Amino acid sequence: MSASTPNAELATLRRAIDGIDDALAGLLACRVCLSHQAQAFKVRAGAPARDHDREVEIQHRYEQRWCGASVVARAVLALCRED
């Protein structure tokens, strides 16, 4: 068995990162679609498309999982808005 080189280790790490990025992109596409459906449902029901309290709740949930992640939550929420 041969020892891996730094370049091989870096290539392995990059492949893993690329896999995560691919998964995130797919999940974000699904989230955007579901968010647009929820917004359309709320508008049909006569409610505002955006719910500030819900957005704060989502940001808080992200922050609980990873300190600093509320900035990611804000970016995701902005991506999912139809306005």
N, CA, C and O atoms as a GROMACS GRO file, in nm:
protein
  332
    1MET      N    1   0.085  -0.117   0.000
    1MET     CA    2   0.000   0.000   0.000
    1MET      C    3   0.089   0.123   0.000
    1MET      O    4   0.182   0.132   0.080
    2SER      N    5   0.063   0.217  -0.087
    2SER     CA    6   0.148   0.336  -0.093
    2SER      C    7   0.083   0.451  -0.017
    2SER      O    8  -0.039   0.461  -0.007
    3ALA      N    9   0.170   0.536   0.036
    3ALA     CA   10   0.120   0.653   0.108
    3ALA      C   11   0.066   0.753   0.006
    3ALA      O   12   0.122   0.767  -0.103
    4SER      N   13  -0.040   0.822   0.041
    4SER     CA   14  -0.095   0.919  -0.053
    4SER      C   15  -0.011   1.046  -0.051
    4SER      O   16   0.049   1.082   0.050
    5THR      N   17  -0.008   1.111  -0.164
    5THR     CA   18   0.066   1.236  -0.175
    5THR      C   19  -0.024   1.351  -0.135
    5THR      O   20  -0.147   1.336  -0.134
    6PRO      N   21   0.036   1.466  -0.102
    6PRO     CA   22  -0.049   1.582  -0.069
    6PRO      C   23  -0.144   1.617  -0.183
    6PRO      O   24  -0.259   1.655  -0.157
    7ASN      N   25  -0.100   1.607  -0.308
    7ASN     CA   26  -0.188   1.638  -0.421
    7ASN      C   27  -0.305   1.540  -0.430
    7ASN      O   28  -0.417   1.579  -0.462
    8ALA      N   29  -0.278   1.413  -0.402
    8ALA     CA   30  -0.386   1.313  -0.405
    8ALA      C   31  -0.485   1.338  -0.293
    8ALA      O   32  -0.606   1.326  -0.312
    9GLU      N   33  -0.434   1.373  -0.176
    9GLU     CA   34  -0.523   1.404  -0.064
    9GLU      C   35  -0.608   1.525  -0.095
    9GLU      O   36  -0.728   1.527  -0.066
   10LEU      N   37  -0.547   1.628  -0.154
   10LEU     CA   38  -0.622   1.747  -0.190
   10LEU      C   39  -0.729   1.714  -0.294
   10LEU      O   40  -0.842   1.763  -0.285
   11ALA      N   41  -0.695   1.632  -0.392
   11ALA     CA   42  -0.792   1.593  -0.495
   11ALA      C   43  -0.909   1.518  -0.431
   11ALA      O   44  -1.024   1.538  -0.471
   12THR      N   45  -0.881   1.432  -0.334
   12THR     CA   46  -0.986   1.358  -0.264
   12THR      C   47  -1.077   1.454  -0.188
   12THR      O   48  -1.200   1.443  -0.193
   13LEU      N   49  -1.017   1.549  -0.118
   13LEU     CA   50  -1.095   1.648  -0.044
   13LEU      C   51  -1.182   1.730  -0.140
   13LEU      O   52  -1.299   1.756  -0.112
   14ARG      N   53  -1.125   1.771  -0.250
   14ARG     CA   54  -1.200   1.852  -0.347
   14ARG      C   55  -1.316   1.773  -0.407
   14ARG      O   56  -1.424   1.829  -0.429
   15ARG      N   57  -1.296   1.644  -0.434
   15ARG     CA   58  -1.407   1.562  -0.485
   15ARG      C   59  -1.519   1.554  -0.382
   15ARG      O   60  -1.637   1.561  -0.417
   16ALA      N   61  -1.482   1.540  -0.256
   16ALA     CA   62  -1.584   1.536  -0.150
   16ALA      C   63  -1.658   1.670  -0.141
   16ALA      O   64  -1.781   1.672  -0.127
   17ILE      N   65  -1.586   1.779  -0.151
   17ILE     CA   66  -1.648   1.912  -0.148
   17ILE      C   67  -1.741   1.928  -0.268
   17ILE      O   68  -1.852   1.978  -0.254
   18ASP      N   69  -1.695   1.885  -0.386
   18ASP     CA   70  -1.779   1.894  -0.505
   18ASP      C   71  -1.908   1.813  -0.489
   18ASP      O   72  -2.014   1.856  -0.534
   19GLY      N   73  -1.898   1.698  -0.426
   19GLY     CA   74  -2.017   1.617  -0.402
   19GLY      C   75  -2.116   1.688  -0.310
   19GLY      O   76  -2.237   1.684  -0.333
   20ILE      N   77  -2.063   1.752  -0.208
   20ILE     CA   78  -2.150   1.827  -0.116
   20ILE      C   79  -2.212   1.945  -0.190
   20ILE      O   80  -2.332   1.971  -0.175
   21ASP      N   81  -2.133   2.017  -0.271
   21ASP     CA   82  -2.187   2.129  -0.348
   21ASP      C   83  -2.298   2.083  -0.442
   21ASP      O   84  -2.400   2.151  -0.456
   22ASP      N   85  -2.278   1.969  -0.507
   22ASP     CA   86  -2.381   1.916  -0.596
   22ASP      C   87  -2.509   1.885  -0.518
   22ASP      O   88  -2.619   1.916  -0.563
   23ALA      N   89  -2.494   1.824  -0.401
   23ALA     CA   90  -2.610   1.792  -0.318
   23ALA      C   91  -2.680   1.919  -0.271
   23ALA      O   92  -2.802   1.928  -0.273
   24LEU      N   93  -2.602   2.018  -0.228
   24LEU     CA   94  -2.660   2.145  -0.184
   24LEU      C   95  -2.737   2.212  -0.297
   24LEU      O   96  -2.847   2.264  -0.275
   25ALA      N   97  -2.681   2.213  -0.416
   25ALA     CA   98  -2.749   2.276  -0.530
   25ALA      C   99  -2.884   2.208  -0.556
   25ALA      O  100  -2.984   2.274  -0.582
   26GLY      N  101  -2.885   2.077  -0.550
   26GLY     CA  102  -3.011   2.003  -0.569
   26GLY      C  103  -3.112   2.034  -0.460
   26GLY      O  104  -3.230   2.054  -0.487
   27LEU      N  105  -3.065   2.037  -0.336
   27LEU     CA  106  -3.155   2.067  -0.224
   27LEU      C  107  -3.207   2.211  -0.233
   27LEU      O  108  -3.324   2.236  -0.204
   28LEU      N  109  -3.121   2.304  -0.271
   28LEU     CA  110  -3.165   2.443  -0.285
   28LEU      C  111  -3.269   2.457  -0.396
   28LEU      O  112  -3.365   2.532  -0.381
   29ALA      N  113  -3.250   2.387  -0.505
   29ALA     CA  114  -3.348   2.392  -0.613
   29ALA      C  115  -3.484   2.341  -0.564
   29ALA      O  116  -3.587   2.399  -0.596
   30CYS      N  117  -3.484   2.233  -0.487
   30CYS     CA  118  -3.609   2.180  -0.429
   30CYS      C  119  -3.670   2.280  -0.332
   30CYS      O  120  -3.792   2.299  -0.331
   31ARG      N  121  -3.586   2.344  -0.250
   31ARG     CA  122  -3.637   2.440  -0.153
   31ARG      C  123  -3.699   2.560  -0.222
   31ARG      O  124  -3.805   2.608  -0.180
   32VAL      N  125  -3.635   2.610  -0.328
   32VAL     CA  126  -3.690   2.722  -0.403
   32VAL      C  127  -3.828   2.685  -0.458
   32VAL      O  128  -3.923   2.763  -0.446
   33CYS      N  129  -3.839   2.569  -0.516
   33CYS     CA  130  -3.967   2.524  -0.572
   33CYS      C  131  -4.075   2.516  -0.465
   33CYS      O  132  -4.186   2.566  -0.484
   34LEU      N  133  -4.044   2.454  -0.352
   34LEU     CA  134  -4.141   2.443  -0.243
   34LEU      C  135  -4.178   2.579  -0.186
   34LEU      O  136  -4.294   2.604  -0.155
   35SER      N  137  -4.080   2.666  -0.174
   35SER     CA  138  -4.107   2.801  -0.122
   35SER      C  139  -4.200   2.877  -0.215
   35SER      O  140  -4.292   2.945  -0.169
   36HIS      N  141  -4.177   2.866  -0.344
   36HIS     CA  142  -4.265   2.934  -0.440
   36HIS      C  143  -4.406   2.878  -0.433
   36HIS      O  144  -4.503   2.954  -0.444
   37GLN      N  145  -4.419   2.748  -0.414
   37GLN     CA  146  -4.552   2.688  -0.399
   37GLN      C  147  -4.620   2.739  -0.272
   37GLN      O  148  -4.739   2.770  -0.273
   38ALA      N  149  -4.545   2.748  -0.163
   38ALA     CA  150  -4.602   2.797  -0.036
   38ALA      C  151  -4.644   2.942  -0.050
   38ALA      O  152  -4.750   2.981  -0.001
   39GLN      N  153  -4.561   3.024  -0.117
   39GLN     CA  154  -4.597   3.164  -0.136
   39GLN      C  155  -4.724   3.178  -0.218
   39GLN      O  156  -4.811   3.258  -0.186
   40ALA      N  157  -4.734   3.100  -0.325
   40ALA     CA  158  -4.854   3.104  -0.409
   40ALA      C  159  -4.977   3.061  -0.330
   40ALA      O  160  -5.084   3.120  -0.345
   41PHE      N  161  -4.963   2.958  -0.247
   41PHE     CA  162  -5.073   2.911  -0.164
   41PHE      C  163  -5.119   3.022  -0.069
   41PHE      O  164  -5.239   3.047  -0.054
   42LYS      N  165  -5.023   3.089  -0.005
   42LYS     CA  166  -5.059   3.196   0.090
   42LYS      C  167  -5.130   3.310   0.019
   42LYS      O  168  -5.228   3.364   0.071
   43VAL      N  169  -5.082   3.348  -0.099
   43VAL     CA  170  -5.146   3.456  -0.173
   43VAL      C  171  -5.289   3.418  -0.211
   43VAL      O  172  -5.380   3.499  -0.199
   44ARG      N  173  -5.307   3.294  -0.258
   44ARG     CA  174  -5.443   3.248  -0.292
   44ARG      C  175  -5.534   3.250  -0.170
   44ARG      O  176  -5.654   3.274  -0.182
   45ALA      N  177  -5.478   3.227  -0.053
   45ALA     CA  178  -5.555   3.225   0.071
   45ALA      C  179  -5.574   3.365   0.128
   45ALA      O  180  -5.638   3.383   0.232
   46GLY      N  181  -5.516   3.466   0.061
   46GLY     CA  182  -5.532   3.603   0.106
   46GLY      C  183  -5.430   3.646   0.211
   46GLY      O  184  -5.446   3.750   0.274
   47ALA      N  185  -5.328   3.568   0.230
   47ALA     CA  186  -5.223   3.601   0.327
   47ALA      C  187  -5.103   3.662   0.254
   47ALA      O  188  -5.085   3.639   0.135
   48PRO      N  189  -5.023   3.738   0.327
   48PRO     CA  190  -4.901   3.791   0.265
   48PRO      C  191  -4.807   3.677   0.225
   48PRO      O  192  -4.800   3.575   0.293
   49ALA      N  193  -4.735   3.696   0.115
   49ALA     CA  194  -4.643   3.593   0.068
   49ALA      C  195  -4.528   3.571   0.167
   49ALA      O  196  -4.479   3.459   0.182
   50ARG      N  197  -4.485   3.678   0.233
   50ARG     CA  198  -4.375   3.668   0.329
   50ARG      C  199  -4.428   3.667   0.471
   50ARG      O  200  -4.526   3.734   0.503
   51ASP      N  201  -4.360   3.590   0.556
   51ASP     CA  202  -4.395   3.580   0.697
   51ASP      C  203  -4.268   3.606   0.778
   51ASP      O  204  -4.182   3.518   0.793
   52HIS      N  205  -4.256   3.728   0.829
   52HIS     CA  206  -4.135   3.769   0.900
   52HIS      C  207  -4.104   3.676   1.017
   52HIS      O  208  -3.989   3.637   1.036
   53ASP      N  209  -4.205   3.641   1.096
   53ASP     CA  210  -4.181   3.553   1.211
   53ASP      C  211  -4.125   3.418   1.167
   53ASP      O  212  -4.036   3.363   1.232
   54ARG      N  213  -4.177   3.365   1.058
   54ARG     CA  214  -4.128   3.236   1.006
   54ARG      C  215  -3.983   3.250   0.960
   54ARG      O  216  -3.902   3.160   0.984
   55GLU      N  217  -3.950   3.361   0.895
   55GLU     CA  218  -3.812   3.381   0.850
   55GLU      C  219  -3.716   3.391   0.968
   55GLU      O  220  -3.605   3.338   0.963
   56VAL      N  221  -3.758   3.458   1.074
   56VAL     CA  222  -3.675   3.466   1.195
   56VAL      C  223  -3.657   3.328   1.256
   56VAL      O  224  -3.548   3.293   1.301
   57GLU      N  225  -3.763   3.249   1.257
   57GLU     CA  226  -3.757   3.112   1.310
   57GLU      C  227  -3.657   3.028   1.230
   57GLU      O  228  -3.580   2.952   1.288
   58ILE      N  229  -3.659   3.041   1.099
   58ILE     CA  230  -3.567   2.966   1.013
   58ILE      C  231  -3.423   3.008   1.041
   58ILE      O  232  -3.334   2.924   1.053
   59GLN      N  233  -3.401   3.138   1.051
   59GLN     CA  234  -3.266   3.188   1.080
   59GLN      C  235  -3.217   3.136   1.215
   59GLN      O  236  -3.100   3.099   1.230
   60HIS      N  237  -3.306   3.134   1.312
   60HIS     CA  238  -3.270   3.083   1.445
   60HIS      C  239  -3.234   2.935   1.439
   60HIS      O  240  -3.138   2.892   1.503
   61ARG      N  241  -3.312   2.858   1.363
   61ARG     CA  242  -3.283   2.715   1.350
   61ARG      C  243  -3.145   2.692   1.287
   61ARG      O  244  -3.070   2.606   1.333
   62TYR      N  245  -3.113   2.768   1.184
   62TYR     CA  246  -2.980   2.757   1.123
   62TYR      C  247  -2.873   2.790   1.226
   62TYR      O  248  -2.773   2.719   1.238
   63GLU      N  249  -2.894   2.897   1.299
   63GLU     CA  250  -2.795   2.943   1.398
   63GLU      C  251  -2.774   2.840   1.507
   63GLU      O  252  -2.662   2.824   1.557
   64GLN      N  253  -2.879   2.768   1.546
   64GLN     CA  254  -2.865   2.663   1.647
   64GLN      C  255  -2.778   2.549   1.597
   64GLN      O  256  -2.706   2.487   1.676
   65ARG      N  257  -2.783   2.521   1.469
   65ARG     CA  258  -2.704   2.411   1.412
   65ARG      C  259  -2.558   2.447   1.396
   65ARG      O  260  -2.470   2.362   1.410
   66TRP      N  261  -2.533   2.576   1.366
   66TRP     CA  262  -2.396   2.618   1.337
   66TRP      C  263  -2.387   2.768   1.361
   66TRP      O  264  -2.455   2.846   1.294
   67CYS      N  265  -2.304   2.808   1.455
   67CYS     CA  266  -2.287   2.949   1.489
   67CYS      C  267  -2.243   3.027   1.365
   67CYS      O  268  -2.143   2.994   1.302
   68GLY      N  269  -2.318   3.128   1.331
   68GLY     CA  270  -2.288   3.209   1.214
   68GLY      C  271  -2.370   3.172   1.092
   68GLY      O  272  -2.364   3.241   0.990
   69ALA      N  273  -2.447   3.065   1.100
   69ALA     CA  274  -2.521   3.016   0.984
   69ALA      C  275  -2.645   3.098   0.952
   69ALA      O  276  -2.707   3.078   0.848
   70SER      N  277  -2.682   3.191   1.040
   70SER     CA  278  -2.799   3.272   1.009
   70SER      C  279  -2.775   3.353   0.882
   70SER      O  280  -2.870   3.386   0.811
   71VAL      N  281  -2.651   3.386   0.852
   71VAL     CA  282  -2.621   3.456   0.728
   71VAL      C  283  -2.651   3.367   0.608
   71VAL      O  284  -2.695   3.416   0.503
   72VAL      N  285  -2.630   3.238   0.621
   72VAL     CA  286  -2.664   3.142   0.516
   72VAL      C  287  -2.816   3.135   0.503
   72VAL      O  288  -2.870   3.133   0.392
   73ALA      N  289  -2.885   3.132   0.616
   73ALA     CA  290  -3.031   3.128   0.614
   73ALA      C  291  -3.087   3.250   0.541
   73ALA      O  292  -3.179   3.238   0.460
   74ARG      N  293  -3.031   3.368   0.570
   74ARG     CA  294  -3.080   3.490   0.502
   74ARG      C  295  -3.058   3.480   0.351
   74ARG      O  296  -3.144   3.523   0.274
   75ALA      N  297  -2.945   3.425   0.310
   75ALA     CA  298  -2.919   3.409   0.166
   75ALA      C  299  -3.017   3.310   0.104
   75ALA      O  300  -3.067   3.333  -0.006
   76VAL      N  301  -3.043   3.201   0.172
   76VAL     CA  302  -3.138   3.100   0.122
   76VAL      C  303  -3.278   3.161   0.112
   76VAL      O  304  -3.346   3.143   0.011
   77LEU      N  305  -3.319   3.234   0.214
   77LEU     CA  306  -3.452   3.296   0.211
   77LEU      C  307  -3.463   3.396   0.098
   77LEU      O  308  -3.566   3.402   0.031
   78ALA      N  309  -3.358   3.475   0.075
   78ALA     CA  310  -3.360   3.572  -0.034
   78ALA      C  311  -3.369   3.500  -0.168
   78ALA      O  312  -3.442   3.544  -0.258
   79LEU      N  313  -3.298   3.391  -0.184
   79LEU     CA  314  -3.301   3.312  -0.306
   79LEU      C  315  -3.441   3.257  -0.332
   79LEU      O  316  -3.482   3.244  -0.447
   80CYS      N  317  -3.514   3.225  -0.228
   80CYS     CA  318  -3.644   3.160  -0.241
   80CYS      C  319  -3.760   3.256  -0.259
   80CYS      O  320  -3.872   3.214  -0.286
   81ARG      N  321  -3.735   3.385  -0.246
   81ARG     CA  322  -3.845   3.482  -0.260
   81ARG      C  323  -3.879   3.504  -0.405
   81ARG      O  324  -3.792   3.505  -0.492
   82GLU      N  325  -4.008   3.522  -0.430
   82GLU     CA  326  -4.054   3.549  -0.565
   82GLU      C  327  -4.069   3.699  -0.590
   82GLU      O  328  -4.095   3.741  -0.703
   83ASP      N  329  -4.052   3.780  -0.488
   83ASP     CA  330  -4.073   3.925  -0.507
   83ASP      C  331  -3.961   3.994  -0.577
   83ASP      O  332  -3.967   4.115  -0.598
   0.00000   0.00000   0.00000
